[in-house]
């Protein structure tokens, strides 16, 4: 096991793509260990069987609906209604961006998708109002992490697939943590704007333009966009549809409002959007398939049992275990994509956590929040790579500006970790 681990670490350090690393780790034991019970055929069979299930269909469907909504300008309509109410207040416009990410996350279920859709629309607005462009990009990159916490969340679906926990219960448990994180991010945005100041004249002029349109006009323009999360989540929580069926509904709803109500997408533009969605999902499918196979290989290598013995021997309290788990998840979020991390880690760590009295749903929320922080931390930091081109600025520069937002995220994480009721009270 130590040789396989060393191979994985070396490959990651020399920046070999994570999918290649996982593939090599899957087949390495066959060549290193005599009579190892899994050969290449075994790995391939488990890759296929790992993604051959109905619930996983929710992921590409939510990705497709998110792409349709992004091209249809839904994020702009959401932003306008929030800016109408709080745009004139201190940090009102940055806070409106955070709330927009919160709502858009309930449409896309993806952090990078939320960052791209909301950032492309709101960053130019913030810059035109006098806000620092790097601050604006860091704000959107961090708030984009809400896309994987507020339901429907693609990582929650993956956690349910990997552990057998109800996806609907995970969706319900993610509501309050998502709101709490948004409030922490808005608190820092308020402090930043109080210290750095704002161009009140430009902000008031922008807000006046919205006010002149009138509430009814703004609300009418945003009504169908605001209705999207209500339809998706309402259908799931009422028991009318499963999460996979809700994802299907979200695609048809996106087509309906973008083609026929807002008319922001033409039929001719649908094929490129479908192609783009396939290109986004195809690499993730390969990663998930390999991660599923790796999970089986690690089980054959007795890694879960070895890790369980180590943790139970060295950490005897629930608080100690929670601190260790947070550390592991934070580090994994920095170097690995969310999907493979969940598929590999959750089946290994859940039995240990449950034995120490940690609710499996609470564990899932902790894991996803940690991995969401990984979206804005190097070297992976997918949201940083999405946001930095929007302002033509190096990723490192945006990452440095994002550190205070990350600290706000971690404060929310601490509350979520040690106050389980934040996640479980709605269940």
N, C-alpha and C positions, 0 to 999 in steps of 0.2 A: 504493500500500500504506500509506503514512504517513497518508493521509486516513482510510482505513478503520480503522486502528489508533487514531487520535485519536477517531473516533466511538465506538469500543468503550470506550475509557478514560472518556470523558465520560459515557456512559450508565451505566457501572458506578459512577462516582463519585456520580451522582445516584440511585443505588439502583434502577435499572430492573431488573426480573427477568432473571436470566441467560438464560432461554429466549428472551425478547424480544430481548435483546442479540445472541445468536447468530443469530437469524432476520434481524435488520436487517443484521448484518455479511455474511450470506450473499447478500443481494440488493443491498447497496449498490454493489458493483463494477459491476453492470449499468447503474446510472444515472450512475456517476462516470467509468468508463473507456469510451471509444468502442470499439465492436466487441468488447467483452469476450465470450469464447466461451461464457459460461454465463448463461442467462436464468432466469426464475422457474420455468419448466417443468423445466429441468435440476436446479434445487435440489430441487424436489418429488420428481422421479424418484429422486434420490440419497438423499433422506430415507427413501423407501419401501424401496429396495433395501438400504439400510444396516442396517435392522432385520429384513429378510426372510431370516433364517437360523436353523437349528436350534439351535446352541449358545446363542444368546441366550435361549432358552426356560428355561435353567437359572436365570436371574435371578428371574423371577416365581415359579417353583416353590420356590426357596429362601426367598423372601420369604413365601410362603404357609405353608411348613412352620415358619418362624420365628414367624409370627403364631399358628399353632396351638399351638406349644410355649409361647409366652408366655401365652396364655389358659389353657393347661392347667396352669400352675404348675410347669413343668419346672425353672425357675431356682431355685425354693425347694428342690427335692429335691437339686439339684446342690450348692447352698450348704450344706445340712445335713451332707452327707458330708464336705466339706472342713473345715467348722467343727468337726466331731467330732474330727478329728485335730490341728488347729493352733489351735483357738479359744481355748485358755487361755494361749497364748504371747504375748509382747509383739508387738503389731501383728498378732496372729493373725487377728482378725476382719476387719480391712481386707485382709489378705493372702488370706483365704478369698474375699472379694468379687472380688479381682483374678483368682484362679484360676477362680472361677465365670464371670467374663467371658471368660476364655480358653476354657473348655469350651463356653460358650453360643455363642461366636463360631464354633465348629465345627458349630453347628446352624443359625444364622441367616445367617452370611456377611455381616452388615450391622452397621456401627458404631452408628447410631441405634437399630436394633432391639435390639441387645445392651444399650445404655444404658437403654432403656425397660423391657425385661423384667427385667433384674437390678436396676436402680435402684428400680423401684416396690416390689420385695420387700425389698431389703437396706438401703436408706436408713433406713426406719423402725426396723429392727432395730439399726443402728449408733447412731442417735440415742437409742433407748431404753437403750442400754448406756453412754451418756455421751459419745459422740463428737460433735464439733461438726458441725452439720447442713450447713454450707457445705463443710467438709472432706469429708464423706461424699458430697455431690453431686459435688464436683470429682474425687474418687477414682473414682466410677462413670463420670463423663463421660470421663475420660482412659482408664481401663481399657476402656471401651466401644470405643475405637479398635482394640483387639485383634480385634474382630469382622471387620475387613477384612484382617487379616494372617494370622491362623490359618486354615487351610483348613477347609471350602470358602469361598472369598472371592469375593464378587461383583466387586470391582475386578480380581482376577486373571483372572476370566472375560472381562471387558471388555478387559484388556490382551492376552489371547490372541486375541480377535476382531480387535483393531486391528493386531496385529503378526504374527500367524501362529505365535506361540510356543505350545508345548504347554501347555494349561491344567493337565493332570495334573502336568507338571513344575513349573509355578508353584505348585501346591498343595504339592508335596513341599518345594520351596525355602522356603515360608513357615513351616514348622514351627519350626525353630530360631530364626529371628528373632522369632517370636511369643513363644517361651519366654524369650528374652533380654530382650525389652521388659518382659514380666511381672516378671522378676527385678529389673530396674532400678526399676520402679514399687514393688515390695514393699520394696526397699531404702530408698526415700524414706519410705514409710509407716512403716517401722521407726524411722527417724531422727525423724520427726514425733512418733510415740508415745513415744519415749524422752524427747524434749524437753518435750512438752506433758503427758505422763502419761496414764494410763488409769484408769478406775474398775474396779479389780480385783475388787471384791466383786460388782458386777453381772455382770461377764464370767464370773467363776467360777460364779455361780448359773446363768447361761445355759448354760454348758458342762456343768454338772452335770445339767441337765435333759436334754441330749442324751445324756450318758453313761448316765443312768438308763434311757433307752429301750433301750440296748444296741446294740452294733455291728451285730449281725445284723438288727435291726429297721431301723436307719438305712440299712444297705446294701441291704436288701430294698426299701425305699421308693424308693431312688435308682437301683437297678440298671438299670431300663429307660431312665432318662434318661442314665446313664453309657454305655449301650450305643449311644446314637444316633450320636455321632461315629465310633465304631468301625465301625458298619455302613456309614455314608456313605463314610468315607475308605478303609476296608478294601475296599469294593467297587470304588473307583476305582483304588487302588494295585495290587490283584490283577488288574486288567484285566477283571473280570467285567462292569462297567458303565462307561459314559462319564460325564463330569461331568453332562451333561444327564439321563441315565438315573438317575444317583445322586440328582439333585434330585427326580425323580419318586418314587423309592423313599422319600426323606425325607418327602414329603407323606403317602404311604400309611402309613408308620411312625408319623408324628405322629398321624394319625387313629386308628390302631390303639391306641396306648398311652393317648391322651387320652380316647377314647370308651369303650374296653372294659377297659383294665387299671387306669389311675388313676381313670377315670370323672369327670374334672374338667371335661369339656365334654359338653353334651347335643347331640343332633341338631338341636334348635331353634336352638342358638347358632351353627351352622356357617355359615348364610347371611350373618349380619352379619360374620363373620370373613372370608369370601370377598369380600364387598363392600369391607371395609377393605383387604384385600390389593390389590384392583384399584385402589383410590384411591391406594395408596402407589406402585404401579408405573406407573400411567398418566402422571403428570408426568415420571417418569424416562424413559419411552419417548419422549416428545416431545423431551426434552433429548438423548437418545442419537441420535435421528433427525436432529435439527438439527446435532449435533456431527459426525455422519458426513458430512453435506452440507458443513459448514464445512471439514472436512478436504480434500474434493475442491476446494473453491473456493480454499483456501490453496495447494494444489498448482498450480492454474492460474495463480495470482498469483506462482508461483515462490518462495514464502516458505521452503519447506524448503531450497532451494538457496542462497538469500541468507543464511539463518541458518547453514547449514553452512559457507559461505565465511567468514562473520564469526568463527565459533567456531574454525575451524582456523587462521585468520590470527592470532588473538589468544591462543589457549590451546593450547600445543604439548605439554603433558604430560598424562598420564592423571589425576594428582592434581588439577591445575588444572581439568580438565574436570569431574571429580567434584564439586569444590567449587561450580562454576558451576551444574551440574545440580541439586544440592541446594538452592541458593539459588532457582533458578527454580521448582522443585517446591514449596518451602515457601511462596513468595509466591502461587503459583497455588492452593495448598490453602487459603489464607486468604480468597480472593475467589471461588473457583469450586467447584462441586460436583465430587465425585470422578469421576463417570462422564464428563461432557464433557471434563474435564481430561485424562483418560487417552486418550480417543478422539482428541482434537485433538493432544496433545503427543507421544504415544508413536511414531506413524508418522514424525513429523518428526525426533525426536531419536535414535531407535534406530540408523539408519544411521551417524550421526555417532559415537555411542558405540561401535558395533562396529568402526568404522574406527580408533578409538583403543585397541582391545583390551579393551573392557568387554563382558562376557558379556550377551546380551540378557535372560536370566533374572535375572541380578544387577541389571540396570538396572530391570527390572519391580519387584523387591522394593524397591529404593531409592525408586522413584517412589511406590509404594503406602504405604510407611512415612511418607514426607514428607506425602502427602495425608492420612494418618491423623492426623498432628499437626494438620492443618488443621481436624479435627473439634472441636478444643478451643481454637482460636485465633480471635480476632475478625478481620473482621466476620462471617464466615460461621458458623463454630463450631457446626455442627448439633447435636453432642452436648450442648453447653452449653444450647441452646434446648430440648433434650429433658429435661435434668436439672433445670434451674432451676425449672420449674413443680412438680416433685415436692416441693420444699421452700418454694415460694411466695417465692422470692428473686430479685432481678434478675439477669439474665444476666451483667452486668458484675461483680457481686460473686462469683459462682461462678467466672468467668474469672480473676479475680485470685488466688483460692485455688488455681487449677489450674496457675499458672505453674511452681511447683517440680516438679510432675508432668510438665509439658511439658519441663522441663530434663532430667529423667530419661529421657524419651522420646528427646530429642535426643542424649544420651550413647549410648543404644543405637543410634540411627541412625548415629552416627559409627563405631561398631564394625562395624556391618553394611556401611557404605560402604567402609571401608578394609581390612576382613578378608573378602574375598569367600567364603572357605570357610564362613562362618556360613550363607550362603545355598545354597552349591553342594555342600557335602560329602555330602549325602544323595542327590544325583542319580547 
